[in-house]
Amino acid sequence: MLVLFETSGGFALFKVLKDKKLKQVENLAEEFKTLDSASKIVKLKAFDKFKDSKSALQAAAALTNHELSKTLTRFLRKNIVEQEISDELIVLDKKLRSAIEDKLGIKCLYSSKYLELIRGIRTQIEGLIAGLSAQEQKAMSLGLAHSLCRHTLKFSIDKVDTMVVQAVNLLDDIDKELNNYAMRLKEWYSWHFPELARIVTDNVIYAKCVNAIKERQNTSKTNLSEIVTDEDMVEEIKEAAELSMGTEITKDDMENMKALCDQVISLSEYRTNLSEYLKNRMNAIAPNLTVLVGELVGARLIAHAGSLVNLAKHPASTIQILGAEKALFRAIRTKHDTPKYGLLYHASIVGQATPKTKGKISRSLAAKCALCIRMDALGDQETATIGLQHKEALDKRVKFLENNLTPSMLSGKKPAAYQRPAQTGMYNPATDATSKIEVPAKRSKKVVIEDEDEEEEIPKKKKH
């Protein structure tokens, strides 16, 4: 009986000297406590050392995928097939056993009872394999572990969900900073031209107007038609500048305000580019989810879960309330109704639904999202066919809930009318089976009246 043993340095083939010891698995660990006793159980027959780290990585990667590598095939063919050895080979992988039997025709054994034998060989591997020191074995194991980790982390550049997580978090931070800067600019410039904030409500357009006008005396000479598309608003700004109640400011004040305007404008431009980048990334990573809920909501779901794979592990009921954990635990603690939606509330299909149907729509949307996320994370399809189908089904669901339509009205097919059978069977009394059995008459109960003198008085129980 032979044993195939894989090490970080190469493949080893051991010959079992005492097959009877394998029947007593409980006492097998004691036989491998020392090298001398272990040498009496197994003996090294052949050892094939890896040439370099690349060949070691290829062999280890094939073993993790339950495949037969070229190195292992050549090793087994040289030491077993060509030598016409008919002994059985013990392996530790069920699928690898099938691959060896199909390709090389070697009879293999696989069972959990051989684990103790493998553990024993591993404890004494340095002494059983000559020329393999402990320091060399440790260095090989560390190098192969690093190479194997890099190999398993092999990914496509377009499928990096970490970029989506960082981008959506940065987008939220930019929105907060942009609002703070715009609010500070309005408060600051309102000392000089307070009417402008009432006329122009958009933050970016307001910053561009301030950057173009500078001091309000220049409003009549400034061309604002390129910034403000509404001509009536332009005229209103010029009229307000002539009658403004603001105070005068110095050039230094205006220079600082202009610098703040430049910050607002540059931040808004960068936010536009970042949102476009996020949209392209989401279409590459999760096309089905993007079609269903949009790139912004989809990216926030991925960021909340940590990664796309983690999000794919969540059930639909968890996806429905992602982002509303505080409200959920508060409702459980106070024994109130739990929230019906979290981040999915910002999806367009939930926002357009009536308040009465928002809960049902969010539940249906979460179920469809769970399917789309698993397709994006674990499937190989790069198109959004599943997402488009689910979106169409959700639109029908919204129409069904809001208009109280029946399923037949949604599908456009009328249900088939009930067809009454042409001939109906009549009851035939002649087919009844009767038995001539005389039923005995019921006995009449005799009422026995006893004299009052003969009746015994039953003493009443006293109430305690």
VODOSE-676107 format. One record per residue (C-alpha): residue number from 1; y, z, x. Coordinates in nm, 4 decimals, padded with zeros to 6 digits. Layout:
BEGIN
[site NUM; [Y; Z; X]],
...
END
This chain:
BEGIN
[site 1; [00.0000; 00.0000; 00.0000]],
[site 2; [00.3425; -00.1012; 00.1349]],
[site 3; [00.6908; 00.0373; 00.0669]],
[site 4; [01.0127; -00.1688; 00.0752]],
[site 5; [01.3031; 00.0454; 00.1926]],
[site 6; [01.6645; -00.0748; 00.2125]],
[site 7; [01.9047; 00.0780; 00.4656]],
[site 8; [02.2614; 00.0000; 00.5666]],
[site 9; [02.1238; -00.1367; 00.8962]],
[site 10; [01.8531; -00.3634; 00.7559]],
[site 11; [01.5299; -00.3894; 00.5579]],
[site 12; [01.2282; -00.1770; 00.6513]],
[site 13; [00.8637; -00.2148; 00.5495]],
[site 14; [00.6420; 00.0941; 00.5637]],
[site 15; [00.2660; 00.1242; 00.5390]],
[site 16; [00.1338; 00.4175; 00.3316]],
[site 17; [-00.1460; 00.5809; 00.5335]],
[site 18; [-00.2632; 00.8264; 00.2685]],
[site 19; [-00.2629; 00.6794; -00.0811]],
[site 20; [-00.4138; 00.9967; -00.2270]],
[site 21; [-00.0945; 01.1865; -00.1465]],
[site 22; [00.0928; 00.9745; -00.4013]],
[site 23; [-00.1137; 01.1230; -00.6806]],
[site 24; [00.0216; 01.4709; -00.6025]],
[site 25; [00.3919; 01.3988; -00.6365]],
[site 26; [00.4888; 01.7663; -00.6712]],
[site 27; [00.3716; 01.8509; -00.3168]],
[site 28; [00.4967; 01.5302; -00.1552]],
[site 29; [00.8333; 01.6774; -00.0495]],
[site 30; [00.6579; 01.9332; 00.1713]],
[site 31; [00.4877; 01.6538; 00.3671]],
[site 32; [00.8270; 01.5138; 00.4725]],
[site 33; [00.9796; 01.8391; 00.5997]],
[site 34; [00.9051; 01.7431; 00.9590]],
[site 35; [00.8815; 01.4101; 01.1358]],
[site 36; [00.5243; 01.4723; 01.2504]],
[site 37; [00.3954; 01.5354; 00.8997]],
[site 38; [00.5955; 01.2373; 00.7679]],
[site 39; [00.4393; 01.0104; 01.0325]],
[site 40; [00.0979; 01.0965; 00.8925]],
[site 41; [00.2004; 00.9718; 00.5460]],
[site 42; [00.3899; 00.6495; 00.6270]],
[site 43; [00.4178; 00.4224; 00.9301]],
[site 44; [00.6804; 00.1591; 01.0051]],
[site 45; [00.5311; -00.1896; 00.9851]],
[site 46; [00.8424; -00.4076; 01.0240]],
[site 47; [01.2195; -00.3726; 01.0448]],
[site 48; [01.4768; -00.6527; 01.0132]],
[site 49; [01.8225; -00.5480; 01.1336]],
[site 50; [02.1305; -00.7164; 00.9868]],
[site 51; [02.3076; -00.9493; 01.2282]],
[site 52; [02.6600; -00.8577; 01.1203]],
[site 53; [02.8568; -00.6912; 00.8408]],
[site 54; [02.8769; -01.0183; 00.6443]],
[site 55; [02.4984; -01.0525; 00.6165]],
[site 56; [02.4728; -00.6820; 00.5264]],
[site 57; [02.7295; -00.7289; 00.2508]],
[site 58; [02.5507; -01.0333; 00.1084]],
[site 59; [02.2182; -00.8490; 00.1020]],
[site 60; [02.3684; -00.5357; -00.0566]],
[site 61; [02.5604; -00.7400; -00.3167]],
[site 62; [02.2418; -00.9243; -00.4127]],
[site 63; [02.0552; -00.5939; -00.4524]],
[site 64; [02.3284; -00.4500; -00.6771]],
[site 65; [02.2975; -00.7619; -00.8952]],
[site 66; [01.9154; -00.7256; -00.9035]],
[site 67; [01.8735; -01.0522; -00.7124]],
[site 68; [01.6566; -01.1581; -00.4206]],
[site 69; [01.8744; -01.2442; -00.1194]],
[site 70; [01.7837; -01.5000; 00.1485]],
[site 71; [01.7511; -01.2259; 00.4106]],
[site 72; [01.5056; -01.0249; 00.2007]],
[site 73; [01.3088; -01.3375; 00.1029]],
[site 74; [01.2681; -01.4398; 00.4664]],
[site 75; [01.1713; -01.0833; 00.5641]],
[site 76; [00.9008; -01.0485; 00.2964]],
[site 77; [00.7620; -01.3994; 00.3545]],
[site 78; [00.7340; -01.3402; 00.7293]],
[site 79; [00.5714; -00.9936; 00.7133]],
[site 80; [00.3566; -01.0179; 00.3991]],
[site 81; [00.2995; -01.3743; 00.2761]],
[site 82; [00.2463; -01.5446; 00.6129]],
[site 83; [00.0193; -01.2618; 00.7329]],
[site 84; [-00.1808; -01.2887; 00.4072]],
[site 85; [-00.1543; -00.9188; 00.3303]],
[site 86; [-00.2857; -00.8382; -00.0174]],
[site 87; [-00.1497; -00.4825; -00.0364]],
[site 88; [00.0726; -00.3839; -00.3277]],
[site 89; [00.4469; -00.3431; -00.2594]],
[site 90; [00.6434; -00.0450; -00.3947]],
[site 91; [01.0032; -00.1286; -00.4967]],
[site 92; [01.2744; 00.0767; -00.6672]],
[site 93; [01.4196; -00.1927; -00.8920]],
[site 94; [01.2417; -00.3218; -01.2007]],
[site 95; [01.4276; -00.6539; -01.2077]],
[site 96; [01.3829; -00.6985; -00.8330]],
[site 97; [01.0093; -00.6492; -00.8808]],
[site 98; [01.0016; -00.9390; -01.1278]],
[site 99; [01.2022; -01.1594; -00.8893]],
[site 100; [00.9677; -01.0897; -00.5954]],
[site 101; [00.6567; -01.1536; -00.8050]],
[site 102; [00.7930; -01.4810; -00.9459]],
[site 103; [00.9258; -01.6233; -00.6198]],
[site 104; [00.6844; -01.4929; -00.3552]],
[site 105; [00.3769; -01.4019; -00.5585]],
[site 106; [00.3569; -01.0508; -00.4110]],
[site 107; [00.2167; -00.7881; -00.6457]],
[site 108; [00.4756; -00.5134; -00.6797]],
[site 109; [00.4703; -00.1617; -00.8218]],
[site 110; [00.7593; 00.0121; -00.9925]],
[site 111; [00.7445; 00.3665; -01.1298]],
[site 112; [00.9476; 00.6838; -01.1251]],
[site 113; [00.6654; 00.8703; -00.9541]],
[site 114; [00.7399; 00.6829; -00.6301]],
[site 115; [01.0906; 00.8280; -00.6120]],
[site 116; [00.9692; 01.1326; -00.4208]],
[site 117; [00.8143; 00.9052; -00.1595]],
[site 118; [01.1424; 00.7160; -00.1154]],
[site 119; [01.3368; 01.0436; -00.0911]],
[site 120; [01.0988; 01.1650; 00.1762]],
[site 121; [01.1382; 00.8471; 00.3805]],
[site 122; [01.5178; 00.8729; 00.3507]],
[site 123; [01.5181; 01.2278; 00.4920]],
[site 124; [01.3259; 01.1210; 00.8031]],
[site 125; [01.4577; 00.7635; 00.8336]],
[site 126; [01.6122; 00.8199; 01.1777]],
[site 127; [01.2812; 00.9267; 01.3287]],
[site 128; [01.0638; 00.6768; 01.1421]],
[site 129; [01.2716; 00.3768; 01.2569]],
[site 130; [01.2908; 00.3632; 01.6342]],
[site 131; [01.6206; 00.2566; 01.7877]],
[site 132; [01.8358; 00.3627; 01.4913]],
[site 133; [02.0418; 00.6689; 01.5834]],
[site 134; [02.2157; 00.8980; 01.3384]],
[site 135; [02.5618; 00.7997; 01.4634]],
[site 136; [02.4842; 00.4287; 01.4311]],
[site 137; [02.3386; 00.4805; 01.0846]],
[site 138; [02.6507; 00.6679; 00.9727]],
[site 139; [02.8849; 00.3975; 01.1055]],
[site 140; [02.6821; 00.1240; 00.9346]],
[site 141; [02.6791; 00.3129; 00.6029]],
[site 142; [03.0553; 00.3663; 00.6112]],
[site 143; [03.1307; 00.0040; 00.6981]],
[site 144; [02.8941; -00.1323; 00.4341]],
[site 145; [03.0380; 00.1028; 00.1702]],
[site 146; [03.3918; -00.0215; 00.2385]],
[site 147; [03.2839; -00.3858; 00.2345]],
[site 148; [03.0843; -00.3398; -00.0847]],
[site 149; [03.3788; -00.1707; -00.2583]],
[site 150; [03.6074; -00.4579; -00.1635]],
[site 151; [03.3462; -00.7025; -00.2898]],
[site 152; [03.3062; -00.5257; -00.6238]],
[site 153; [03.6819; -00.5071; -00.6697]],
[site 154; [03.7020; -00.8844; -00.6437]],
[site 155; [03.9332; -01.0061; -00.9208]],
[site 156; [04.1334; -01.3022; -01.0413]],
[site 157; [04.5075; -01.2927; -00.9702]],
[site 158; [04.5832; -01.3786; -01.3315]],
[site 159; [04.3711; -01.0888; -01.4621]],
[site 160; [04.5605; -00.7989; -01.3014]],
[site 161; [04.6538; -00.5640; -01.5842]],
[site 162; [04.8286; -00.3265; -01.3418]],
[site 163; [05.1189; -00.5716; -01.3264]],
[site 164; [05.1500; -00.5597; -01.7036]],
[site 165; [05.1557; -00.1791; -01.7047]],
[site 166; [05.4303; -00.1661; -01.4400]],
[site 167; [05.6313; -00.4443; -01.6052]],
[site 168; [05.6386; -00.2890; -01.9521]],
[site 169; [05.7296; 00.0530; -01.8099]],
[site 170; [06.0103; -00.1041; -01.6080]],
[site 171; [06.1266; -00.2896; -01.9184]],
[site 172; [06.1607; 00.0382; -02.1076]],
[site 173; [06.3515; 00.1950; -01.8173]],
[site 174; [06.5889; -00.1024; -01.8014]],
[site 175; [06.6571; -00.0760; -02.1747]],
[site 176; [06.7528; 00.2905; -02.1360]],
[site 177; [06.9781; 00.2238; -01.8354]],
[site 178; [07.1343; -00.0783; -02.0033]],
[site 179; [07.2220; 00.1260; -02.3115]],
[site 180; [07.3693; 00.4044; -02.0971]],
[site 181; [07.5801; 00.1620; -01.8918]],
[site 182; [07.7016; -00.0258; -02.2005]],
[site 183; [07.7942; 00.2967; -02.3821]],
[site 184; [07.9832; 00.4215; -02.0745]],
[site 185; [08.1665; 00.0886; -02.0453]],
[site 186; [08.2744; 00.0972; -02.4108]],
[site 187; [08.3993; 00.4548; -02.3819]],
[site 188; [08.5861; 00.3749; -02.0597]],
[site 189; [08.7479; 00.0446; -02.1643]],
[site 190; [08.8330; 00.1785; -02.5112]],
[site 191; [09.1136; 00.3787; -02.3519]],
[site 192; [09.2805; 00.0470; -02.2730]],
[site 193; [09.1567; -00.1819; -02.5551]],
[site 194; [08.9817; 00.0286; -02.8284]],
[site 195; [08.9775; -00.2514; -03.0908]],
[site 196; [08.7420; -00.4712; -02.8862]],
[site 197; [08.4435; -00.2367; -02.9344]],
[site 198; [08.4837; -00.2592; -03.3125]],
[site 199; [08.4995; -00.6409; -03.3140]],
[site 200; [08.2258; -00.7164; -03.0529]],
[site 201; [07.9108; -00.5116; -03.1146]],
[site 202; [07.6709; -00.6809; -02.8702]],
[site 203; [07.6607; -00.4964; -02.5364]],
[site 204; [07.6185; -00.7999; -02.3118]],
[site 205; [07.8868; -01.0069; -02.4888]],
[site 206; [08.1194; -00.7049; -02.4756]],
[site 207; [08.0694; -00.6745; -02.0984]],
[site 208; [08.1340; -01.0478; -02.0512]],
[site 209; [08.4528; -01.0242; -02.2602]],
[site 210; [08.5809; -00.7305; -02.0559]],
[site 211; [08.4942; -00.9147; -01.7348]],
[site 212; [08.6865; -01.2209; -01.8534]],
[site 213; [08.9881; -01.0490; -02.0154]],
[site 214; [09.0376; -00.7640; -01.7654]],
[site 215; [09.3745; -00.6346; -01.8903]],
[site 216; [09.4462; -00.6889; -02.2599]],
[site 217; [09.7737; -00.8712; -02.1840]],
[site 218; [09.5627; -01.1626; -02.0552]],
[site 219; [09.3712; -01.2039; -02.3810]],
[site 220; [09.5873; -01.4849; -02.5171]],
[site 221; [09.5503; -01.6829; -02.1922]],
[site 222; [09.1719; -01.6276; -02.1615]],
[site 223; [08.9249; -01.8829; -02.2948]],
[site 224; [08.6638; -01.6779; -02.4858]],
[site 225; [08.5003; -01.9685; -02.6676]],
[site 226; [08.2254; -01.9937; -02.4034]],
[site 227; [08.1377; -01.6237; -02.4476]],
[site 228; [08.1934; -01.5745; -02.8207]],
[site 229; [08.0661; -01.8642; -03.0324]],
[site 230; [08.2421; -01.7506; -03.3517]],
[site 231; [08.5983; -01.8878; -03.3586]],
[site 232; [08.7128; -01.6368; -03.6190]],
[site 233; [08.6023; -01.3534; -03.3913]],
[site 234; [08.7991; -01.5046; -03.1020]],
[site 235; [09.1144; -01.5152; -03.3129]],
[site 236; [09.0542; -01.1578; -03.4277]],
[site 237; [09.0232; -01.0407; -03.0659]],
[site 238; [09.3513; -01.2098; -02.9702]],
[site 239; [09.5349; -01.0635; -03.2697]],
[site 240; [09.3972; -00.7157; -03.1960]],
[site 241; [09.5092; -00.7413; -02.8317]],
[site 242; [09.8696; -00.7982; -02.9367]],
[site 243; [09.8716; -00.4918; -03.1645]],
[site 244; [09.6450; -00.2681; -02.9573]],
[site 245; [09.7069; 00.1076; -02.9421]],
[site 246; [09.5399; 00.1526; -02.5992]],
[site 247; [09.6984; 00.3032; -02.2892]],
[site 248; [09.7856; 00.1264; -01.9667]],
[site 249; [09.5419; 00.1338; -01.6730]],
[site 250; [09.5788; 00.0734; -01.2994]],
[site 251; [09.4177; -00.1986; -01.0897]],
[site 252; [09.1758; 00.0502; -00.9350]],
[site 253; [09.0541; 00.1478; -01.2821]],
[site 254; [09.0089; -00.2169; -01.3719]],
[site 255; [08.8132; -00.2868; -01.0525]],
[site 256; [08.5656; -00.0084; -01.1303]],
[site 257; [08.5294; -00.1259; -01.4891]],
[site 258; [08.4681; -00.4810; -01.3631]],
[site 259; [08.1952; -00.3526; -01.1293]],
[site 260; [08.0305; -00.1758; -01.4230]],
[site 261; [08.0508; -00.4989; -01.6260]],
[site 262; [07.8747; -00.6848; -01.3453]],
[site 263; [07.5979; -00.4224; -01.3497]],
[site 264; [07.5461; -00.4622; -01.7254]],
[site 265; [07.5398; -00.8418; -01.7036]],
[site 266; [07.2984; -00.8483; -01.4079]],
[site 267; [07.0683; -00.5934; -01.5707]],
[site 268; [07.0575; -00.7959; -01.8924]],
[site 269; [06.9737; -01.1147; -01.6986]],
[site 270; [06.6988; -00.9376; -01.5059]],
[site 271; [06.5624; -00.7972; -01.8318]],
[site 272; [06.5384; -01.1495; -01.9742]],
[site 273; [06.3463; -01.2703; -01.6679]],
[site 274; [06.1198; -00.9644; -01.6778]],
[site 275; [06.0373; -01.0146; -02.0457]],
[site 276; [05.9468; -01.3781; -01.9754]],
[site 277; [05.7269; -01.2663; -01.6860]],
[site 278; [05.5580; -01.0106; -01.9108]],
[site 279; [05.4961; -01.2745; -02.1773]],
[site 280; [05.3264; -01.5070; -01.9264]],
[site 281; [05.1139; -01.2240; -01.7868]],
[site 282; [05.0012; -01.1113; -02.1298]],
[site 283; [04.9070; -01.4672; -02.2257]],
[site 284; [04.6899; -01.4834; -01.9136]],
[site 285; [04.5326; -01.1368; -01.9382]],
[site 286; [04.4977; -01.0765; -02.3135]],
[site 287; [04.5693; -01.3972; -02.5077]],
[site 288; [04.3949; -01.2843; -02.8271]],
[site 289; [04.5767; -00.9503; -02.8369]],
[site 290; [04.9097; -01.1232; -02.7658]],
[site 291; [04.8638; -01.3615; -03.0579]],
[site 292; [04.7767; -01.0740; -03.2888]],
[site 293; [05.0452; -00.8121; -03.2117]],
[site 294; [05.2832; -00.9760; -02.9649]],
[site 295; [05.3207; -00.9346; -02.5895]],
[site 296; [05.5401; -00.6223; -02.6032]],
[site 297; [05.3167; -00.4169; -02.8344]],
[site 298; [05.0052; -00.5391; -02.6547]],
[site 299; [05.1468; -00.4414; -02.3155]],
[site 300; [05.2413; -00.0962; -02.4451]],
[site 301; [04.8865; -00.0464; -02.5766]],
[site 302; [04.7427; -00.1406; -02.2353]],
[site 303; [04.9913; 00.0862; -02.0555]],
[site 304; [04.9106; 00.3767; -02.2887]],
[site 305; [04.5360; 00.3413; -02.2275]],
[site 306; [04.5781; 00.2864; -01.8528]],
[site 307; [04.4062; -00.0515; -01.8287]],
[site 308; [04.2631; -00.3270; -02.0440]],
[site 309; [03.9050; -00.2091; -01.9836]],
[site 310; [03.9925; 00.1463; -02.0885]],
[site 311; [04.1595; 00.0113; -02.4009]],
[site 312; [03.8476; -00.1934; -02.4785]],
[site 313; [03.6432; 00.1281; -02.4795]],
[site 314; [03.8556; 00.2796; -02.7574]],
[site 315; [03.7361; 00.2466; -03.1181]],
[site 316; [03.9613; 00.0977; -03.3846]],
[site 317; [04.0454; 00.4422; -03.5256]],
[site 318; [04.1861; 00.5487; -03.1865]],
[site 319; [04.3804; 00.2249; -03.1354]],
[site 320; [04.5413; 00.2758; -03.4766]],
[site 321; [04.7084; 00.6048; -03.3760]],
[site 322; [04.7744; 00.5368; -03.0062]],
[site 323; [05.1225; 00.6646; -02.9332]],
[site 324; [05.1214; 00.9201; -03.2183]],
[site 325; [04.9136; 01.1915; -03.0517]],
[site 326; [05.1763; 01.4628; -03.0999]],
[site 327; [05.2033; 01.3883; -03.4712]],
[site 328; [04.8231; 01.3819; -03.4990]],
[site 329; [04.7721; 01.7238; -03.3385]],
[site 330; [05.0639; 01.8670; -03.5342]],
[site 331; [04.9063; 01.7425; -03.8583]],
[site 332; [04.5685; 01.8896; -03.7631]],
[site 333; [04.7271; 02.2223; -03.6713]],
[site 334; [04.9348; 02.2469; -03.9888]],
[site 335; [04.6620; 02.0891; -04.2083]],
[site 336; [04.8844; 01.8043; -04.3245]],
[site 337; [04.8164; 01.4316; -04.3562]],
[site 338; [04.7417; 01.2608; -04.0259]],
[site 339; [04.9601; 00.9664; -03.9114]],
[site 340; [04.8529; 00.6184; -04.0165]],
[site 341; [04.9938; 00.4255; -03.7203]],
[site 342; [05.1328; 00.4708; -03.3720]],
[site 343; [05.2394; 00.1864; -03.1441]],
[site 344; [05.1037; -00.0642; -03.3978]],
[site 345; [05.3978; 00.0222; -03.6229]],
[site 346; [05.6133; -00.2089; -03.4066]],
[site 347; [05.3855; -00.5071; -03.4706]],
[site 348; [05.5520; -00.7708; -03.6871]],
[site 349; [05.2738; -00.7776; -03.9473]],
[site 350; [05.3045; -00.4006; -04.0067]],
[site 351; [05.6838; -00.4047; -04.0043]],
[site 352; [05.6996; -00.6787; -04.2676]],
[site 353; [05.4540; -00.5025; -04.4999]],
[site 354; [05.5748; -00.2880; -04.7891]],
[site 355; [05.5752; 00.0917; -04.7401]],
[site 356; [05.2873; 00.1229; -04.9857]],
[site 357; [05.0565; -00.1061; -04.7862]],
[site 358; [05.1600; -00.0184; -04.4273]],
[site 359; [04.8686; 00.2238; -04.3809]],
[site 360; [04.6044; -00.0236; -04.5006]],
[site 361; [04.7526; -00.3068; -04.2963]],
[site 362; [04.7642; -00.0931; -03.9803]],
[site 363; [04.3996; 00.0045; -04.0286]],
[site 364; [04.2956; -00.3593; -04.0699]],
[site 365; [04.5118; -00.4591; -03.7736]],
[site 366; [04.3530; -00.1896; -03.5525]],
[site 367; [04.0043; -00.3168; -03.6395]],
[site 368; [04.0984; -00.6738; -03.5489]],
[site 369; [04.2754; -00.5537; -03.2318]],
[site 370; [03.9615; -00.3743; -03.1149]],
[site 371; [03.7629; -00.6996; -03.1400]],
[site 372; [04.0331; -00.9044; -02.9652]],
[site 373; [04.0726; -00.6511; -02.6823]],
[site 374; [03.6982; -00.6483; -02.6099]],
[site 375; [03.6960; -01.0271; -02.6114]],
[site 376; [03.9864; -01.0354; -02.3642]],
[site 377; [03.8471; -00.7647; -02.1371]],
[site 378; [03.4796; -00.8603; -02.1302]],
[site 379; [03.4705; -01.2246; -02.2378]],
[site 380; [03.5164; -01.5403; -02.0314]],
[site 381; [03.7113; -01.7334; -02.2924]],
[site 382; [04.0725; -01.8001; -02.1894]],
[site 383; [04.1996; -01.9383; -02.5212]],
[site 384; [04.3197; -01.7335; -02.8186]],
[site 385; [04.0838; -01.8774; -03.0800]],
[site 386; [03.9550; -01.5366; -03.1915]],
[site 387; [04.3074; -01.3990; -03.2167]],
[site 388; [04.4235; -01.6916; -03.4308]],
[site 389; [04.1285; -01.6474; -03.6674]],
[site 390; [04.1942; -01.2745; -03.7046]],
[site 391; [04.5662; -01.3325; -03.7553]],
[site 392; [04.4917; -01.5749; -04.0377]],
[site 393; [04.2539; -01.3219; -04.1940]],
[site 394; [04.5196; -01.0483; -04.1702]],
[site 395; [04.7789; -01.2710; -04.3367]],
[site 396; [04.5370; -01.3192; -04.6258]],
[site 397; [04.4788; -00.9449; -04.6354]],
[site 398; [04.8556; -00.8781; -04.6590]],
[site 399; [04.8855; -01.1341; -04.9366]],
[site 400; [04.5911; -00.9768; -05.1160]],
[site 401; [04.7373; -00.6234; -05.0996]],
[site 402; [05.0965; -00.7067; -05.1858]],
[site 403; [05.0305; -00.9537; -05.4688]],
[site 404; [04.7170; -00.7840; -05.6110]],
[site 405; [04.5149; -01.1011; -05.5732]],
[site 406; [04.1402; -01.1184; -05.6162]],
[site 407; [03.9171; -01.2442; -05.3338]],
[site 408; [03.8362; -01.5569; -05.5342]],
[site 409; [04.2066; -01.6347; -05.5706]],
[site 410; [04.2526; -01.5963; -05.1945]],
[site 411; [03.9642; -01.8274; -05.1091]],
[site 412; [04.0615; -02.0803; -05.3767]],
[site 413; [03.7086; -02.0913; -05.5174]],
[site 414; [03.6402; -01.9866; -05.8736]],
[site 415; [03.3333; -01.7723; -05.9315]],
[site 416; [03.0449; -01.9505; -06.1026]],
[site 417; [03.0285; -01.8898; -06.4788]],
[site 418; [02.7304; -01.7034; -06.6196]],
[site 419; [02.4722; -01.9431; -06.7586]],
[site 420; [02.2713; -01.7988; -07.0465]],
[site 421; [01.9043; -01.9027; -07.0378]],
[site 422; [01.8166; -02.1666; -07.3005]],
[site 423; [01.4994; -01.9937; -07.4332]],
[site 424; [01.4850; -01.6219; -07.4796]],
[site 425; [01.1544; -01.4411; -07.5232]],
[site 426; [01.0900; -01.2724; -07.8601]],
[site 427; [00.9091; -00.9449; -07.9114]],
[site 428; [00.5472; -00.9955; -08.0247]],
[site 429; [00.4035; -00.6849; -08.1920]],
[site 430; [00.0535; -00.8304; -08.1857]],
[site 431; [00.0318; -00.7751; -07.8134]],
[site 432; [00.0652; -00.3961; -07.8512]],
[site 433; [-00.2477; -00.1975; -07.7600]],
[site 434; [-00.3273; 00.0832; -08.0042]],
[site 435; [-00.5962; 00.3542; -07.9875]],
[site 436; [-00.7640; 00.5149; -08.2934]],
[site 437; [-00.7378; 00.8772; -08.1903]],
[site 438; [-00.6956; 01.1488; -08.4496]],
[site 439; [-00.4190; 01.3860; -08.3644]],
[site 440; [-00.5123; 01.7482; -08.4567]],
[site 441; [-00.2819; 01.9194; -08.7046]],
[site 442; [-00.0498; 02.1790; -08.5694]],
[site 443; [-00.1410; 02.5363; -08.6409]],
[site 444; [00.1066; 02.7310; -08.8487]],
[site 445; [00.2390; 03.0458; -08.6968]],
[site 446; [00.1607; 03.3572; -08.8985]],
[site 447; [00.4385; 03.6027; -08.9265]],
[site 448; [00.3068; 03.9570; -08.9022]],
[site 449; [00.5264; 04.2158; -09.0677]],
[site 450; [00.4656; 04.5671; -08.9554]],
[site 451; [00.5789; 04.8790; -09.1314]],
[site 452; [00.8809; 05.0533; -09.0014]],
[site 453; [00.6776; 05.3711; -08.9554]],
[site 454; [00.4350; 05.1994; -08.7193]],
[site 455; [00.7098; 05.0514; -08.5010]],
[site 456; [00.7810; 05.2448; -08.1876]],
[site 457; [01.1327; 05.3172; -08.0974]],
[site 458; [01.2321; 05.1754; -07.7624]],
[site 459; [01.4634; 05.4177; -07.5856]],
[site 460; [01.7918; 05.2584; -07.4782]],
[site 461; [01.8817; 05.2666; -07.1142]],
[site 462; [02.1712; 05.4858; -07.0333]],
[site 463; [02.4680; 05.3253; -06.8700]],
[site 464; [02.5483; 05.4750; -06.5368]],
END
